[in-house]
Amino acid sequence: MVSQLFLLLLLGLATILLVGRSLRYFLRGPDPSPLPPGPPGLPIIGNLHQMPKSRVWLQWHAWGKKYGPVIFLNMLGQPIVILHSAKAAQDLLARRGAIYSDRPRLVLAGELALKGLHLLLMPYDAQYKIHQKMEAPLLTPRAAVSYRPLLELESRQLLFNILEGSRSSRGVNCHQQIERTTASITYSLIYGYRLLTGHEPEHARAHEIQKQFAAMMVGPNLVDFIPFLHRIPLPWPWKAKAERHFQEQRDLHMTNLHRALGNPGWNFAKEMAGSPERRQMGEEEFAFDLGILADAALETTVISAGWFVVAWLTQGPRSGFAARAQARLDAVVGRARLPGLDDRPSLPYVDAIVEEVLRWRPIGTTGVPHLTKVEDRYEGARIPAGSIVFANQWAISRDAEVFGADTDDFLPERWLAEPDGGGGGGGGGGRPGVGRGTGGRRTVPVPPAALDGTLPSVGFGFGRRQCTGRHVARNVLWIQITMLLWAFDLEGAVSPETGERVEVDPMAMTDSLVIRPVPFNVLFKTRGPWVDELISRRCNTLDEDLVKLLDSIGEFRASRQDLPSVGFGFGRRQCTGRHVARNVLWIQITMLLWAFDLEGAVSPETGERVEVDPMAMTDSLVIRPVPFNVLFKTRGPWVDELISRRCNTLDEDLVKLLDSIGEFRASRQ
C-alpha cells in the first residue's frame, strides 16, 4: 500500500514537472524574435501527438516542405529544431560549431548503459577532444591510403566468397558477405585479427549489443524525460537492463583490447596505446574508444554497400549507371588484372556512385542530435538555449534546389563535372562534384577536395561532430563497389516457391537508429570466363599472412607520419586564404615544371654560372629570397608551339571571365 502511494506521488510530481516545463513557452515574456515556423501543437504535450511511430524523418520532411528549411517542434516542453537544407546545417552545425556541437543528455543510453563512455554521445568537452586527438592520426586521408593492401585483400575475398555462393538460383545473401568483409577489415585494423567466416562469436556478440543499444537510443524512455527518476532507489526494470548492457559492452571491449595488445603485428590499439592521449584515460575508457570505433565502422560502410546493391538491382536497369561504370572499368582496368585503389584517380564515375549511394539512402536519416549551449538567432528566428537540433539527412539529400527534381532516382551523373564522367576511362577532367538541376544535366566542376565534405554530402554528419572515420569508410565503400562492378552482373534471385524473380522494394528498410535494407538474396553472374579465372587464381586469401601485411602498414605509417603544415599559422587565426594560396602556388609550379628546365644565369663579368645561396634572404616581417636571374629553357619545340599559340592572354575578356566565376558561385551556394 505504501509503495502504491509513493508511486502515485511520484507520478503526480512528474506530471507537475512536465506541465511546468511546457508552460515555459506560454508564460515567458514577449521576444521580438519569433521561433522558427512549425506545425501548431497542443498545450503541455506540444507536438508529441503528431509524431509517427515509424519513419519519423518522412513526417519531418513533409513539414520541411511546408514550413521551410528550419522548423520548430515542442515535445513536452523540450524545444526541438529540425534542419532540412544543407545550407542551414552548414551554417549552424559547422560554422557555429561552438554553439551546436554538444549532445543532449541521454540518461538511459548514455549515462546508465554506457557510463558516459560512448564517444558518439559525449558532450563536446576536453575529454571528447582527447579521444578525437588520439584517433585523428589513424583516420586522416593520408592514413586511409596506407590501409590499401588490407582493403584490397578483403575485397578480393569478397569476390571469391560470392563466386562460391553463386551456384544456386536462390542467389547469395550479399549483405552477409559484405558484412564479413567490412567486419574483417575493421577488426584487422583495430584489433589485429581477421573474421574469416562472419559467424565468429565475438562478431555475433557485437551485433547483438549494437541492436540493444539502438533500441535504447530510439525507444520511448521515461527516464530521459524525467532524469531524476534514476536517482530514486527503486527496482526500475530499465535500470537493471542498462547495467546488464554496460557489463556486456565492457566485457566485449576489454576482451578485444587485451587480445589486440597481445596479437602479433601492428594495429590501431597498439599505436594508440603509445599516444600521449592514452595516458589521460583509464583502460576501460580506452577499450570503449576502440570498441565504439569498430561499431561505427561496421554501421556506416556495411549498410551503404547494401544500399548500393539495392540501387544496382532496382535503379540500374533503368538508369544504366552500372553498365556505364563497367565500361569505364573495362577501359581503365581491362580483363587481365583486378581493379585496385591505385585506379581511383582514373575512375571518377565510381566516386560519383559512392556519393550517390550516401545521398540516395543516408543511413542516419535523422542524424545524431546536437544540443545548443546558448540561445541563438538564425535568419530572424530565435533558437532557444537547450534546443535539441537534428539535421534531417533524408530531407537534405532530397533538396531540389541542390540536387534537382529527380532526387528519388539514383543518378551518379549529378555528381560529375562532365556528364560522361570524364571520357571512356574516366581519365578526363570529370571529378565528383554536385550537379544542380540534373533534369538538364547541368553540372559544375569541383576540386578533388570536394569529396572531403565541401559538397553537401550528408552521410557523415556536419561540423565538429562529423564522422572522423569518413575517409577510411569512403575507401572501403569505393573498393567494394569497384570490385563488384568489375566482376559481376546482377539479377534478382528466384523464389523457390513460385519460380519467379523476387522483386526488391527500394523502400524496404528497418526503422531504427540507422536504416538498413531488408536482407534479400541476389544472383551474381560473372561478366565472362576471365572473371572466373582471375577470382579463382587471385582471390582466395584465407592463407595470406595478416601479421606481415599489418606490419607493412605500420612500417609505411612510421615512414609517412603526418607532418604539420606551418606556413599559414595555427588555430582560429590561421590564414583564411590558404586554400586559394595553395591553388595559386600549385598551378604556377605545375606550369613551370611542365614547360621548362632550369639553369643558373651567366655572370656578364665572369662569364660563369652565378651560384644561388638558398639562405640569401631579406630580414623583415616576411623573408624573401634575394632577387636573382635564371635561365628557363623550354623542354622541347612542343612547349614553344603551345605557349605561342595558347598563352598570350592580354586580349582576354576579363569581365566575361569574372562574370562566369560569379555565375558559378551563385549556382553553388
C-alpha positions as CSV (number, residue, x, y, z in Angstrom):
1,M,0.0,0.0,0.0
2,V,2.8,2.4,0.9
3,S,4.7,1.6,-2.3
4,Q,1.5,2.3,-4.3
5,L,1.0,5.7,-2.6
6,F,4.7,6.5,-3.2
7,L,4.3,5.7,-6.9
8,L,1.2,7.9,-7.1
9,L,3.0,10.8,-5.5
10,L,5.9,10.2,-7.9
11,L,3.6,10.2,-10.9
12,G,2.0,13.4,-9.7
13,L,5.4,15.1,-9.2
14,A,6.5,14.0,-12.7
15,T,3.3,15.5,-14.2
16,I,3.8,18.8,-12.4
17,L,7.4,19.0,-13.7
18,L,6.3,18.2,-17.3
19,V,3.5,20.8,-17.1
20,G,5.9,23.3,-15.7
21,R,8.4,22.7,-18.4
22,S,5.7,23.0,-21.1
23,L,4.3,26.2,-19.7
24,R,7.6,28.0,-20.0
25,Y,6.8,28.6,-23.7
26,F,3.4,30.1,-22.8
27,L,4.4,32.2,-19.8
28,R,7.8,33.8,-20.9
29,G,7.7,37.5,-21.8
30,P,7.5,38.8,-25.3
31,D,10.5,38.3,-27.5
32,P,11.0,40.3,-30.7
33,S,12.5,37.3,-32.4
34,P,9.9,34.5,-33.2
35,L,10.7,30.8,-33.0
36,P,11.2,29.0,-36.3
37,P,7.9,28.0,-38.0
38,G,6.4,24.6,-37.4
39,P,3.2,22.7,-37.0
40,P,1.0,24.0,-34.3
41,G,0.9,21.9,-31.1
42,L,-1.3,21.4,-28.1
43,P,-0.8,22.8,-24.6
44,I,1.6,20.8,-22.4
45,I,2.3,18.0,-24.9
46,G,3.2,20.3,-27.8
47,N,3.7,18.3,-31.0
48,L,4.1,14.9,-29.3
49,H,0.8,13.6,-30.6
50,Q,1.8,14.4,-34.2
51,M,4.9,12.2,-34.2
52,P,4.5,9.0,-36.2
53,K,5.6,5.6,-34.7
54,S,7.9,4.9,-37.5
55,R,9.9,6.7,-40.2
56,V,9.7,9.9,-38.4
57,W,12.1,11.6,-40.9
58,L,9.4,11.3,-43.6
59,Q,7.0,13.3,-41.5
60,W,9.7,15.8,-40.8
61,H,10.5,16.1,-44.5
62,A,6.8,16.8,-45.2
63,W,6.8,19.5,-42.5
64,G,10.0,20.9,-44.0
65,K,8.3,21.3,-47.4
66,K,5.5,23.2,-45.8
67,Y,7.3,25.3,-43.2
68,G,10.8,25.8,-44.6
69,P,14.4,24.6,-44.0
70,V,14.4,25.2,-40.3
71,I,11.3,24.1,-38.3
72,F,10.5,24.1,-34.6
73,L,8.7,21.4,-32.5
74,N,7.8,21.4,-28.8
75,M,8.0,17.9,-27.2
76,L,6.6,18.1,-23.7
77,G,8.4,21.4,-23.3
78,Q,11.6,20.3,-24.9
79,P,12.5,22.6,-27.9
80,I,13.3,20.6,-31.0
81,V,14.8,22.3,-34.1
82,I,15.0,20.3,-37.4
83,L,17.2,21.4,-40.3
84,H,16.1,20.5,-43.8
85,S,18.7,22.1,-46.0
86,A,22.5,21.7,-46.4
87,K,22.9,25.4,-46.1
88,A,21.1,25.5,-42.7
89,A,23.1,22.5,-41.5
90,Q,26.4,24.0,-42.6
91,D,25.5,27.5,-41.2
92,L,24.6,26.2,-37.8
93,L,26.3,22.9,-37.1
94,A,29.6,23.7,-38.9
95,R,30.0,27.5,-38.9
96,R,28.6,27.9,-35.4
97,G,30.1,24.8,-34.0
98,A,30.9,26.4,-30.7
99,I,27.2,26.6,-30.0
100,Y,25.9,23.5,-31.7
101,S,28.5,20.7,-31.1
102,D,27.1,19.4,-27.8
103,R,24.9,16.4,-27.3
104,P,21.6,16.2,-25.5
105,R,21.6,14.3,-22.2
106,L,20.5,10.7,-22.8
107,V,20.2,9.2,-19.3
108,L,19.4,5.6,-20.3
109,A,21.6,5.1,-23.3
110,G,24.4,7.5,-22.4
111,E,24.7,7.6,-18.7
112,L,23.3,4.3,-17.4
113,A,24.0,1.9,-20.2
114,L,27.4,3.2,-21.2
115,K,28.6,5.3,-18.1
116,G,29.4,8.2,-20.3
117,L,32.0,6.2,-22.3
118,H,30.3,6.3,-25.8
119,L,32.2,8.8,-27.9
120,L,29.2,9.5,-30.1
121,L,27.2,10.7,-27.1
122,M,29.9,12.5,-25.1
123,P,29.5,16.3,-24.6
124,Y,31.8,18.4,-26.6
125,D,34.3,18.9,-23.8
126,A,38.0,18.5,-23.0
127,Q,37.7,14.7,-22.7
128,Y,35.9,14.3,-26.0
129,K,38.7,16.3,-27.7
130,I,41.3,14.0,-26.1
131,H,39.6,11.0,-27.8
132,Q,39.4,12.9,-31.0
133,K,43.1,13.7,-30.9
134,M,44.0,10.1,-30.1
135,E,42.1,8.8,-33.1
136,A,42.9,11.5,-35.6
137,P,46.4,10.4,-36.8
138,L,44.9,7.0,-37.8
139,L,41.9,8.4,-39.7
140,T,43.4,11.2,-41.9
141,P,43.1,11.0,-45.7
142,R,46.8,10.1,-45.8
143,A,46.4,7.4,-43.2
144,A,43.4,6.0,-45.1
145,V,45.5,5.4,-48.1
146,S,48.0,3.3,-46.1
147,Y,45.4,0.7,-45.5
148,R,45.1,-0.1,-49.2
149,P,46.7,-3.6,-49.0
150,L,44.2,-4.8,-46.4
151,L,41.2,-3.3,-48.2
152,E,42.1,-5.0,-51.4
153,L,42.9,-8.3,-49.7
154,E,39.4,-8.5,-48.1
155,S,37.7,-7.2,-51.2
156,R,39.3,-10.0,-53.2
157,Q,38.0,-12.5,-50.6
158,L,34.5,-10.9,-51.1
159,L,34.6,-11.8,-54.8
160,F,35.8,-15.3,-54.0
161,N,33.0,-15.9,-51.4
162,I,30.3,-14.5,-53.7
163,L,31.5,-16.6,-56.7
164,E,31.5,-19.7,-54.4
165,G,27.9,-19.0,-53.3
166,S,26.6,-18.2,-56.7
167,R,26.0,-21.7,-57.9
168,S,22.3,-21.8,-56.8
169,S,19.4,-19.9,-58.4
170,R,18.4,-18.9,-54.9
171,G,21.3,-16.4,-55.0
172,V,23.7,-15.0,-52.4
173,N,22.9,-13.1,-49.2
174,C,25.1,-10.2,-50.3
175,H,24.6,-8.3,-47.0
176,Q,26.1,-11.2,-45.1
177,Q,29.1,-11.3,-47.4
178,I,29.6,-7.5,-47.4
179,E,29.3,-7.5,-43.6
180,R,32.0,-10.2,-43.2
181,T,34.3,-8.3,-45.5
182,T,33.9,-4.9,-43.7
183,A,34.0,-6.5,-40.2
184,S,37.2,-8.3,-41.1
185,I,38.8,-5.0,-42.3
186,T,37.7,-3.3,-39.2
187,Y,38.8,-6.0,-36.7
188,S,42.1,-6.4,-38.6
189,L,42.9,-2.7,-38.4
190,I,41.7,-2.1,-34.8
191,Y,42.5,-5.4,-33.1
192,G,44.8,-7.3,-35.4
193,Y,42.7,-10.3,-36.4
194,R,40.6,-11.3,-39.3
195,L,37.0,-12.6,-39.3
196,L,37.1,-15.4,-41.9
197,T,33.5,-16.7,-41.7
198,G,31.5,-13.8,-40.4
199,H,30.0,-16.1,-37.8
200,E,32.7,-15.7,-35.1
201,P,31.3,-15.4,-31.6
202,E,32.8,-12.0,-30.9
203,H,31.2,-10.6,-34.1
204,A,27.8,-12.1,-33.1
205,R,28.1,-10.6,-29.7
206,A,29.0,-7.2,-31.1
207,H,25.9,-7.4,-33.4
208,E,23.6,-8.3,-30.5
209,I,25.0,-5.5,-28.4
210,Q,24.5,-3.0,-31.2
211,K,20.9,-4.0,-31.6
212,Q,20.3,-3.5,-27.9
213,F,22.0,-0.1,-27.9
214,A,20.0,1.1,-30.9
215,A,16.7,0.1,-29.2
216,M,17.7,2.2,-26.1
217,M,18.6,5.1,-28.3
218,V,15.3,5.3,-30.2
219,G,12.9,3.8,-27.7
220,P,10.4,5.8,-25.6
221,N,12.4,6.1,-22.3
222,L,10.6,7.7,-19.4
223,V,13.9,8.4,-17.6
224,D,15.1,10.6,-20.5
225,F,12.1,12.9,-20.0
226,I,12.3,12.8,-16.2
227,P,16.0,12.3,-15.4
228,F,15.8,12.4,-11.6
229,L,14.0,9.1,-11.7
230,H,17.2,7.1,-11.9
231,R,18.3,8.6,-8.6
232,I,15.3,7.2,-6.8
233,P,16.3,3.8,-5.2
234,L,13.5,1.7,-6.7
235,P,14.0,-1.5,-8.8
236,W,13.3,0.2,-12.1
237,P,13.4,-2.5,-14.9
238,W,15.3,-0.2,-17.3
239,K,18.0,0.3,-14.7
240,A,18.8,-3.4,-14.4
241,K,18.6,-3.6,-18.2
242,A,21.1,-0.8,-18.7
243,E,23.5,-2.3,-16.1
244,R,23.5,-5.6,-17.9
245,H,24.1,-3.8,-21.2
246,F,27.1,-2.0,-19.8
247,Q,28.7,-5.2,-18.5
248,E,28.2,-6.9,-21.8
249,Q,29.8,-4.0,-23.7
250,R,32.6,-3.8,-21.2
251,D,33.4,-7.5,-21.3
252,L,33.4,-7.4,-25.1
253,H,35.6,-4.3,-25.5
254,M,38.1,-5.3,-22.7
255,T,38.5,-8.8,-24.2
256,N,39.1,-7.3,-27.7
257,L,41.6,-4.8,-26.2
258,H,43.7,-7.4,-24.4
259,R,43.6,-9.6,-27.5
260,A,44.8,-6.7,-29.7
261,L,47.7,-5.8,-27.4
262,G,48.8,-9.5,-27.4
263,N,48.4,-10.1,-31.1
264,P,51.5,-10.1,-33.3
265,G,51.6,-7.3,-35.9
266,W,50.7,-3.7,-36.0
267,N,47.1,-2.5,-35.2
268,F,45.2,0.6,-34.0
269,A,45.2,-0.5,-30.4
270,K,49.0,-0.8,-30.2
271,E,49.6,2.6,-31.9
272,M,47.0,4.4,-29.8
273,A,48.4,2.7,-26.6
274,G,51.6,4.6,-27.1
275,S,50.0,8.0,-27.6
276,P,50.1,10.8,-25.0
277,E,46.3,10.9,-25.0
278,R,46.0,7.3,-23.9
279,R,47.8,8.2,-20.7
280,Q,44.9,10.7,-19.9
281,M,42.3,7.9,-19.7
282,G,41.8,4.6,-17.9
283,E,42.0,1.2,-19.6
284,E,38.2,0.8,-19.6
285,E,37.7,4.2,-21.4
286,F,40.4,3.2,-23.9
287,A,38.7,-0.1,-24.6
288,F,35.4,1.6,-25.2
289,D,37.0,4.1,-27.6
290,L,38.3,1.2,-29.8
291,G,35.0,-0.7,-29.5
292,I,32.9,2.3,-30.5
293,L,35.2,3.0,-33.4
294,A,34.7,-0.6,-34.6
295,D,30.9,-0.4,-34.2
296,A,30.8,2.9,-36.1
297,A,32.9,1.4,-39.0
298,L,30.6,-1.5,-39.3
299,E,27.4,0.5,-39.2
300,T,28.2,3.0,-41.9
301,T,30.1,1.0,-44.6
302,V,28.1,-2.2,-44.4
303,I,24.8,-0.5,-44.7
304,S,25.9,1.8,-47.5
305,A,27.3,-1.1,-49.5
306,G,24.0,-2.9,-49.0
307,W,22.1,0.1,-50.4
308,F,24.4,0.2,-53.4
309,V,23.3,-3.4,-54.2
310,V,19.6,-2.3,-53.8
311,A,20.3,0.6,-56.2
312,W,22.1,-1.6,-58.7
313,L,19.2,-4.1,-58.7
314,T,16.3,-1.6,-58.7
315,Q,17.7,1.5,-60.4
316,G,20.5,0.1,-62.5
317,P,18.4,-1.3,-65.4
318,R,16.5,1.9,-65.8
319,S,19.3,4.5,-65.4
320,G,22.1,2.3,-66.8
321,F,24.6,3.5,-64.3
322,A,26.1,0.0,-63.7
323,A,26.7,-0.5,-67.4
324,R,28.4,2.9,-67.7
325,A,30.6,2.1,-64.7
326,Q,31.6,-1.3,-66.2
327,A,32.5,0.4,-69.5
328,R,34.9,2.7,-67.7
329,L,36.3,-0.2,-65.7
330,D,36.9,-2.2,-68.9
331,A,38.8,0.8,-70.4
332,V,40.9,1.5,-67.3
333,V,41.4,-1.9,-65.7
334,G,40.8,-4.3,-68.6
335,R,40.4,-8.1,-68.1
336,A,43.9,-9.2,-67.2
337,R,44.0,-7.9,-63.7
338,L,41.8,-7.0,-60.7
339,P,41.0,-3.3,-60.0
340,G,42.6,-1.6,-57.1
341,L,42.7,1.7,-55.2
342,D,45.5,2.9,-57.4
343,D,42.9,3.1,-60.2
344,R,40.8,5.6,-58.3
345,P,42.1,8.8,-60.0
346,S,41.1,7.3,-63.4
347,L,37.6,6.2,-62.2
348,P,35.7,9.3,-61.1
349,Y,32.4,7.7,-62.1
350,V,32.8,5.2,-59.3
351,D,33.4,8.1,-56.9
352,A,30.2,9.5,-58.1
353,I,28.4,6.2,-57.4
354,V,29.7,6.3,-53.8
355,E,28.5,9.9,-53.3
356,E,25.1,9.0,-54.8
357,V,24.7,6.0,-52.5
358,L,25.4,8.2,-49.5
359,R,22.8,10.7,-50.8
360,W,20.2,8.3,-52.1
361,R,20.0,6.4,-48.8
362,P,21.7,8.4,-45.9
363,I,21.9,5.7,-43.3
364,G,21.4,8.0,-40.3
365,T,18.2,9.6,-41.6
366,T,17.7,12.0,-38.7
367,G,21.3,12.4,-37.9
368,V,22.7,12.2,-34.3
369,P,21.1,15.0,-32.3
370,H,23.1,18.2,-31.4
371,L,22.4,20.5,-28.4
372,T,22.5,24.3,-28.3
373,K,24.6,25.6,-25.4
374,V,23.2,29.1,-25.6
375,E,20.3,30.9,-27.4
376,D,21.0,31.7,-31.0
377,R,19.4,33.6,-33.9
378,Y,19.2,32.3,-37.5
379,E,17.6,34.2,-40.3
380,G,15.4,36.2,-38.0
381,A,14.2,33.3,-35.9
382,R,15.2,32.5,-32.3
383,I,16.7,29.1,-31.4
384,P,16.4,28.7,-27.6
385,A,19.2,27.5,-25.4
386,G,19.0,23.8,-24.7
387,S,17.3,23.0,-28.0
388,I,17.9,19.6,-29.5
389,V,18.9,20.0,-33.1
390,F,18.5,17.4,-35.8
391,A,19.9,17.6,-39.4
392,N,17.2,15.6,-41.3
393,Q,19.6,13.9,-43.7
394,W,16.8,12.4,-45.6
395,A,15.4,15.8,-46.5
396,I,18.8,17.4,-47.0
397,S,19.7,14.8,-49.6
398,R,16.4,15.5,-51.4
399,D,16.8,19.2,-51.6
400,A,15.6,20.0,-55.2
401,E,17.4,23.4,-55.1
402,V,20.7,21.5,-54.8
403,F,20.2,18.1,-56.5
404,G,17.4,18.7,-58.9
405,A,13.8,17.5,-59.1
406,D,14.8,13.8,-59.6
407,T,16.2,13.2,-56.1
408,D,14.4,9.8,-55.7
409,D,16.3,8.5,-58.7
410,F,19.8,7.0,-58.4
411,L,21.9,9.2,-60.8
412,P,25.7,9.3,-60.3
413,E,25.9,11.8,-63.1
414,R,24.6,14.6,-60.8
415,W,28.0,14.5,-59.1
416,L,30.1,14.8,-62.2
417,A,31.7,17.8,-63.8
418,E,31.1,16.2,-67.2
419,P,28.0,14.1,-68.0
420,D,30.1,11.2,-69.3
421,G,32.3,11.1,-66.3
422,G,35.5,12.3,-68.0
423,G,35.5,10.0,-71.0
424,G,35.6,6.3,-71.6
425,G,38.0,5.6,-68.8
426,G,37.2,8.5,-66.6
427,G,40.6,9.8,-67.2
428,G,39.5,13.3,-68.3
429,G,38.7,16.2,-66.1
430,G,35.5,14.9,-64.7
431,R,35.5,14.7,-60.9
432,P,32.8,14.1,-58.4
433,G,31.0,17.4,-57.7
434,V,27.5,18.5,-57.1
435,G,25.3,19.0,-60.1
436,R,22.3,21.3,-60.0
437,G,19.1,20.6,-61.8
438,T,20.0,17.2,-63.2
439,G,17.0,17.2,-65.4
440,G,19.0,19.2,-67.9
441,R,22.3,17.6,-66.7
442,R,23.8,20.9,-65.9
443,T,26.8,20.1,-63.8
444,V,29.7,22.1,-62.4
445,P,33.4,21.3,-62.0
446,V,34.7,20.9,-58.4
447,P,38.1,20.3,-56.9
448,P,39.2,16.9,-55.6
449,A,38.8,18.2,-52.1
450,A,35.0,18.3,-52.6
451,L,34.9,14.6,-51.7
452,D,36.1,15.5,-48.2
453,G,33.0,17.4,-47.1
454,T,32.9,20.6,-49.1
455,L,29.9,19.4,-51.1
456,P,26.6,18.7,-49.4
457,S,27.4,15.1,-48.9
458,V,25.3,14.4,-45.8
459,G,26.2,10.8,-45.0
460,F,28.8,11.6,-42.3
461,G,27.2,14.4,-40.4
462,F,28.2,18.1,-40.1
463,G,30.7,20.3,-38.3
464,R,32.8,19.3,-35.3
465,R,30.9,16.1,-34.7
466,Q,31.3,14.8,-38.3
467,C,32.4,11.2,-38.5
468,T,36.1,11.1,-38.1
469,G,36.4,7.7,-40.0
470,R,34.8,9.0,-43.2
471,H,38.0,8.8,-45.3
472,V,38.5,5.2,-44.4
473,A,34.8,4.4,-44.9
474,R,34.8,6.0,-48.4
475,N,37.8,4.0,-49.4
476,V,36.2,0.7,-48.2
477,L,33.0,1.5,-50.0
478,W,34.8,2.5,-53.2
479,I,36.9,-0.7,-53.4
480,Q,34.0,-3.0,-52.7
481,I,31.7,-1.3,-55.3
482,T,34.5,-1.3,-57.8
483,M,35.3,-4.9,-57.4
484,L,31.7,-6.0,-57.6
485,L,31.0,-3.9,-60.7
486,W,34.2,-5.2,-62.4
487,A,33.4,-8.8,-61.8
488,F,29.6,-9.3,-61.9
489,D,26.3,-8.6,-63.5
490,L,23.3,-8.7,-61.1
491,E,19.8,-10.2,-61.2
492,G,17.1,-10.8,-58.6
493,A,17.1,-14.3,-57.0
494,V,14.4,-16.8,-58.0
495,S,11.8,-17.7,-55.4
496,P,11.9,-21.5,-54.6
497,E,8.1,-21.3,-54.1
498,T,7.0,-19.6,-57.3
499,G,10.0,-20.0,-59.5
500,E,9.8,-16.3,-60.4
501,R,12.2,-13.4,-59.8
502,V,11.8,-11.8,-56.3
503,E,11.1,-8.1,-56.6
504,V,13.2,-6.0,-54.3
505,D,11.5,-2.9,-52.8
506,P,13.9,0.0,-52.6
507,M,12.0,1.4,-49.7
508,A,12.0,-1.8,-47.7
509,M,14.2,-0.9,-44.7
510,T,14.5,-1.3,-40.9
511,D,13.3,1.6,-38.8
512,S,15.9,2.2,-36.1
513,L,18.8,4.5,-35.3
514,V,20.1,3.7,-38.8
515,I,18.1,2.4,-41.9
516,R,19.3,-0.9,-43.3
517,P,17.9,-2.6,-46.4
518,V,15.8,-5.6,-45.6
519,P,18.0,-8.6,-46.3
520,F,17.4,-10.4,-49.7
521,N,19.3,-12.7,-52.0
522,V,20.6,-11.8,-55.4
523,L,22.2,-13.6,-58.3
524,F,25.7,-12.5,-59.1
525,K,26.8,-13.6,-62.6
526,T,30.4,-13.3,-63.7
527,R,30.8,-11.0,-66.7
528,G,32.9,-13.5,-68.5
529,P,35.3,-16.5,-68.1
530,W,38.2,-14.1,-67.4
531,V,36.4,-13.1,-64.2
532,D,36.1,-16.8,-63.0
533,E,39.8,-17.4,-63.9
534,L,41.1,-14.3,-62.0
535,I,38.9,-14.8,-59.0
536,S,39.9,-18.5,-58.7
537,R,43.6,-17.7,-59.1
538,R,43.9,-14.4,-57.0
539,C,41.0,-14.1,-54.6
540,N,41.2,-16.9,-52.1
541,T,43.1,-15.0,-49.4
542,L,42.5,-17.2,-46.3
543,D,46.1,-18.3,-46.2
544,E,47.5,-14.8,-46.5
545,D,49.9,-13.6,-43.8
546,L,48.0,-11.0,-41.9
547,V,50.8,-10.2,-39.5
548,K,53.2,-9.4,-42.4
549,L,50.6,-7.3,-44.1
550,L,49.8,-5.3,-40.9
551,D,53.4,-4.8,-40.1
552,S,53.9,-3.4,-43.6
553,I,51.1,-0.9,-42.9
554,G,52.8,0.0,-39.6
555,E,56.2,0.5,-41.3
556,F,54.6,2.6,-44.0
557,R,52.9,4.8,-41.4
558,A,56.1,5.2,-39.4
559,S,57.9,6.4,-42.5
560,R,55.0,8.7,-43.5
561,Q,54.0,10.3,-40.2
562,D,51.6,13.2,-41.0
563,L,53.7,16.4,-40.8
564,P,52.3,19.7,-39.6
565,S,51.9,22.4,-42.2
566,V,53.1,25.6,-40.5
567,G,53.1,28.1,-43.4
568,F,49.6,29.6,-42.7
569,G,49.6,29.8,-38.9
570,F,47.6,27.9,-36.4
571,G,44.1,27.7,-34.8
572,R,41.3,30.2,-35.2
573,R,43.7,32.9,-36.6
574,Q,45.0,30.6,-39.3
575,C,45.2,32.4,-42.7
576,T,41.7,32.2,-44.2
577,G,43.1,32.5,-47.8
578,R,45.3,29.4,-47.5
579,H,43.2,27.3,-49.9
580,V,43.4,29.9,-52.7
581,A,47.1,30.4,-52.0
582,R,47.8,26.7,-52.3
583,N,45.9,26.5,-55.6
584,V,47.8,29.5,-57.0
585,L,51.2,28.0,-55.9
586,W,50.2,24.6,-57.3
587,I,49.3,25.8,-60.7
588,Q,52.3,28.1,-61.1
589,I,54.7,25.3,-60.0
590,T,53.0,22.8,-62.3
591,M,53.1,25.1,-65.3
592,L,56.8,25.9,-64.8
593,L,57.8,22.3,-64.3
594,W,55.8,21.2,-67.3
595,A,57.3,23.8,-69.6
596,F,60.9,24.4,-68.6
597,D,64.3,23.1,-67.5
598,L,66.2,25.5,-65.3
599,E,69.8,26.7,-65.1
600,G,71.6,29.5,-63.2
601,A,72.2,32.7,-65.2
602,V,75.7,33.6,-66.5
603,S,77.5,36.5,-64.9
604,P,78.3,39.2,-67.5
605,E,81.5,40.0,-65.6
606,T,83.0,36.5,-65.2
607,G,81.1,34.5,-67.8
608,E,80.4,31.8,-65.2
609,R,77.2,30.5,-63.7
610,V,76.0,32.5,-60.8
611,E,75.7,30.4,-57.6
612,V,72.4,31.0,-55.8
613,D,72.6,30.9,-52.0
614,P,69.5,29.2,-50.5
615,M,70.0,31.2,-47.3
616,A,70.3,34.6,-49.0
617,M,67.1,36.4,-47.8
618,T,65.7,39.7,-46.6
619,D,65.4,40.3,-42.9
620,S,61.9,41.6,-42.3
621,L,58.4,40.5,-41.2
622,V,58.5,38.0,-44.0
623,I,61.6,36.5,-45.6
624,R,62.0,36.9,-49.3
625,P,64.8,35.4,-51.5
626,V,67.3,38.0,-52.6
627,P,66.5,38.6,-56.3
628,F,68.5,36.7,-59.0
629,N,68.2,35.8,-62.6
630,V,67.8,32.3,-64.0
631,L,67.7,30.7,-67.5
632,F,64.5,29.0,-68.4
633,K,64.9,26.5,-71.3
634,T,61.9,25.0,-72.9
635,R,61.7,21.2,-72.7
636,G,61.1,20.8,-76.4
637,P,59.6,22.5,-79.5
638,W,56.1,21.4,-78.5
639,V,56.4,23.8,-75.5
640,D,57.3,26.8,-77.7
641,E,54.5,25.9,-80.1
642,L,51.9,25.6,-77.3
643,I,53.0,28.7,-75.4
644,S,53.0,30.8,-78.6
645,R,49.5,29.6,-79.6
646,R,47.8,29.5,-76.2
647,C,49.5,31.7,-73.6
648,N,49.3,35.3,-74.7
649,T,46.2,36.3,-72.7
650,L,46.5,40.1,-72.8
651,D,43.4,40.4,-75.0
652,E,41.2,38.0,-73.0
653,D,37.9,39.5,-71.8
654,L,38.4,39.7,-68.0
655,V,34.8,41.0,-67.4
656,K,33.3,37.9,-69.1
657,L,35.7,35.6,-67.1
658,L,34.8,37.3,-63.8
659,D,31.1,37.1,-64.5
660,S,31.4,33.4,-65.3
661,I,33.0,32.9,-61.8
662,G,30.2,34.9,-60.3
663,E,27.6,32.7,-62.0
664,F,29.4,29.5,-61.0
665,R,29.4,30.7,-57.4
666,A,25.7,31.7,-57.5
667,S,24.9,28.2,-58.7
668,R,26.8,26.5,-55.9
669,Q,25.5,28.5,-52.9
